[in-house]
Amino acid sequence: MSEPIVSLRNVARNFEQGGEVIEVLRGVNLDVMPGEIVALLGPSGSGKSTMLQAVGLLEGGFSGMICMAGVDASNVSSAERTTLRRDHLGFIYQFHHLLPDFTALENVVIPQLLIGKTRAEAELRASELLTSLGMGHRLTHRPSQLSGGEQQRVAVGRALANSPKLVLADEPTGNLDEKTSEKVFEQFIELVRGHGSAALVATHNERLAARMDRVVRLHEGRLDAAV
């Protein structure tokens, strides 16, 4: 039987605000299996982004165990966490966070150069990804020349550029109008499945969540049973 791409065991995160301790995550347990697309459902402010930061090994302050690709990331150095992120994870945010001075193609090329691909290899991969996202005619355009939906398509391509084992998406279409959101989400799911990646997608959109393999709900800092 396959091992999970990521396992969370009793993960907790507290913040202090105005002298009061706020429990954002309270003993979260979750496994995401290879190739599985999981919706993390919950209203704004429920802690979805905090949970994705935990899974993405993006900051400290968490208690419990986070195991990534068989490695207990709770007990490794900052450099080792960086390597785990680089080798196993892709990220998509509600706001695209593209590099403004680079073209669409270059935004998808750069992550590949960081793992040692040649420029030619990276450009071919970037061109194929962006073309599959309907962006083949916009490769040389900078973010300021692209619509919101086009920018988010580039962000999807960038996240998948290095064939991550797990894509973490935080409200990936939440900043788009309904029609564009549906189209980008459909392309995202199709690409993730096509590349054999797993995904954990934070959303408050019940309709989009229902199209994923499994839904888990974050409520008062805990995950309810999957549906």
N, C-alpha and C positions, 0 to 999 in steps of 0.2 A: 504494500500500500504506500502511496506517495506521502512524503512528509509535507507539512504545511510550508508555504513560502514564508509566512510570518505567524508567530504565536504570541499572544499577550496573556500573561497570567497575573491576576490580581494587581493590575496597573492602576495607580492612583496619582492624582495631581491636585495639590492645594495651592491657593493663592491667598496672600494677606492683603486686605483692602480696608483702610480706615480702622486698623486694629482688630478687624474681624477676619477669621479664617474661612475662606470659601472653598468648599470641596467641589471641584469641577469634574473630576473622574474619581469614582469610588469602587475600586476593585473590579476593573474591566477584564473580562476573559474573552478571547476571540482567536480562532484559527482561520486563515485564508489559504485555500488549497491551490495548487498550480492550475492555471487556466480558469479559475473561478472569478466571476464578477459579482462583487458584494456591494449592495447599497447600504450606506450608513445614514439612516433616516432620523431626523429630529428637527425641531424648530430652531430658528436663529437663537443663539445664546445657549444652546443645550450642551456645548462642549465638543461639537463635531471637529472643529478645526484643531482644538487642543489634542484630541485623540489622533488626528492625522499627524500632528507634530510629533507625537510619541512614536507612532509607527514609523515615521520618516526619520527618526533619530536626529531631529533638528535642534533640540535643546534639552538641557538637563532638568532636574527638579522632579523627575518622576520616580516613584517607587514601584516595586514589582519587577517582573521579568519580561523582557522583550527579546524574543529569539528570531533572528533573521537568517533564513537559509541555513538553519542548523547551528548558527553561532549565537551564543548568549550575548546580546549587545549591551546588556546591563553592566557588564564587567569588562569592557574593553576601553582602550584609550580613545581620545578624540580623533586621532589619525586613523585608527581602525574603523571607527564609525563612519568617517568620511569615505573610506574604501568600500564599506558595505553599501552606502548610499550610491556611490559611483557605479558599483558592479551589479547592483540588484534593483535599483529604484528609478522610477521616472515620476515627475511631478507636473501636475496641471492645476492652476489656480483660477479663481473666478476672474481675476484680472490677469491678462496674458503675460505681463512682465517680460516682454521682448526687449532685446537690446536695440535702442532706437537708431543707432548709427550704422546698423548692419541690415542687409537685405533679408528677405524671407529665407532665401536659400542659406545665407551665412548663419542665420540664427539656428538653423537645424544642423549645419556643418560643425559649428564650434564645439558642441558637446562631444562629438565623435573625435575631433582632434585631441581632446583632453584625455582620451583613453588610448591614443596612439595610432589611430587610423591615418592613412595618408590622405592628403587633400583630395586626390582623385576618387578614392574610395568613399570619402565622406560626402563629396558633392553628388556622386551617383546615388548613394543611399538617400540623401536629402531630396534630390530631384524626384526619385521614385515615390517617396512618402508624400511629398507635397502634391504631386500629380494625382495620386490616389485620393487626396483630399480636395480635389478640384481646384488646386492652386498652381497648376502647371504654367499658366499664363501670367503669374504674378511673382515669379521667382526673384526677379531683380528689383522688386518694389520694397521700400523701407516701411516699417510699421505705420508711420504717419500717412502713408499713401494707401493704406488698407482699411477696409471697414472693420467694425468690431468682430463680426463673424469670421472674416478672413484672418484677422490677427489671432483669434482663438484657434483656428485651424492650424496655423503655424505653431502655436503652442502645443497642440496635440502632436504634430509631427516631431517637434523638439523632444517631447517626453518619450516618444517611442524610438528615437534615433538610435539609441544604443541597445535596443531589444531588451528592455528591463524585464525581470521576472515579475515585478509588481509595479503597477501604476497607481499612484495616490492622486485622486482628483478631488479638489475642494470646491464644490458648487461650480463645476467647469463651464456650465452654460447659464449661470445665474445672472450674468450681466447682459444677456442678449434678449431680443424680443422673442416671442413664443415661436414664430415660424423658423427663425434662424436657429434658435435653441434646439428645436426638434431635429433639424438637419445636421447640425454639428454633433449632437449627441449620437445620432444614428451612425455617422461616420466614425466617431470615437469608438463606439461599441464594435463596429465591424472591423476596425483596424486592430483593436486589442485582441479580439477573438482570432483574427487572421494571423497574428504574430505569436499566438500561444501564451500571451501574458495573462497574469491575474490582475484584478483591479479592485480597489476599495474606493468607492465614490460617495463622498459626503453630499447630501442633498436634502432639501425640504420638500422636493417635488414628488408626490406620491405616484404620479403617472409615470415619470421616468424610472422611479425605483422599481415599479412593477415589471419593467422590461429586463431587469437584471436577474441573475441566477438565484440570488438570495437576498433577503432584507433583514437587517438588524436595526433595532431602534434604541437610540440613546435617550434615557429618561432618568432625570435626577442623578446623573453621573454614573448610571449603570446601564448595561446592555440588556434589553429584554430578549427573550428567546427568539431565535431566528424563525422566519416564516418563509 
